[in-house]
Amino acid sequence: MAAVVNEAAGLIAEAGCRANRLVLGGRSFGGRMCSMAVADGLPAAGLVLLSYPLHPPGKPDRLRTDHFPSLRVPVLFVGGDADPFGTKAEFRRAVRAIAGPVTMVWVKGGHDPRGADDAINTAVLEWIDNLPMVTR
């Protein structure tokens, strides 16, 4: 998480923007680290979580969601419809704990949905275009 905090600080300094105008995120473990950093207080306008590892494959009882109640920013989850790290139904249940607004987009594929780049890019860009940026 320290790496996420440091990289976010660098991006903010380079862009000359406020922290609450930056959308953070990543794929799989990287997205998880970003979500944990934001839950721990790192300011952000929102989170984009690609192929979030909701639980280890075959172990749905080991959810990686303890920090979800502390997420108060808009969150976009983009995942493969056959991802062994979490089913659509598991995600629908888990995201109820998130205080901020949640959007879920499903594309064809597993944890690394190959061939879905256009759909993923479109989903992320449209979500960011409709994101109400915090101006305080």
N, C-alpha and C positions, 0 to 999 in steps of 0.2 A: 504494500500500500504506500510505503514511503516513496517508491519510484513514481507512482501515479501522482502523488502530491507534488513531487519535484517537477515532473514533466508538465503538469497543469500550470504550475507557477511560471515555468519557462514559456509556455504558449501564451499565457496572459501578458507577460512582459513583452514578448515579441509582437503580439497583436495590439498591445496598448488598450486592452479592454478590461472590463470588470469581470471578476470571477463568475458572477452570476449570469453572465452572457455566454459562457462557454458550455457547449454540449460535450460531455465526456462519454466514453464507451470503449468497447472492444469486443473481441470474439472469445468465447469460451472463458477460460481462466482470466484473461485480460479484462473482460467485461465484469466478471465477478469481483475482481480487485477494484475496479472503478466504482462499482455499486457499493462495495464495503467502505471505500474512502468517502463517498458522498454521504452514506449513512452515518459515518463517523464525524461528519461536519464539514467536509470539503465543499465549498460552494460550487454550484453548477446550475445551468439553465435546464438541464435534462440529461437523461442517460439513454444511450443506444446500446442495447445488449444483444449481440449476435450469437446464436447458438449457446445461450446461457446454460451452464451445466447444473441443472436443478438438483440432480442427485447423481451418484455414480451409476453407470449402467447396471441394471439388474438389482439395484438396491434403493427402491423408492422410499424406504423408511429412513434413509440418511439424507434428508433434505438440507440444502445449503441456503436456507432462507431466514436464519435467525435475525439478520439485519434488515429484512424487508420492512418491518413496522417503522423503522427510522427513515425510510425513503419518502421524502415529501415533495420531490420534483417529478415532472412528467417522465415516464419511462416507456421506451419502445423496445419490445422484445421481438426479434426476428429469428424464427427457428425452422428447421426442417420438419416436415410432417411425419417423418419416421426416425426422429432423433432418439437414441436409446438413453439419453441423459434427461429426458422428460417428455411425457406425452401432452397432447393438447389439454386433456382433462386434468392432469396433474398441475399444469401451469394455471389453468383457470382457477383451481382451488388455491394454489400458492399465492397468486398475485392479489388475492383479496386482502392480504395483510399489508399491502403497500398503501400508504396514505395519499400519495400523489396519483394523478391520473395515469392509467396504464393502457397502452395500445399493444395488441399482439398481431403479428403478421406471420402467416405460415406459407412456406414455399415447399416445393417438392424436394425430397432428399432427406439425408440423415444429419449427423452432427456437422458434417462438412458438405453442405448442399451444393455440389458441383453443378455447374450449368445454370444456376439461379442468380447469377450476378446481376443481370438486368432487373429482375424482380426485386432483389434486395436493394440495389441502388435507388430504384424508383421509390420503394417504401420509405427508405431513410430520408431521401430528399423531400418527399411530400410531407412526411411527419415534421421535419425541421421547418419547412415553409409554413406550416400551420401552428408552430410552437409559439405560444405567447411569451415573449422574452420578458424577463423581470427587468424593470428599469430603475429600481431603487438603488 
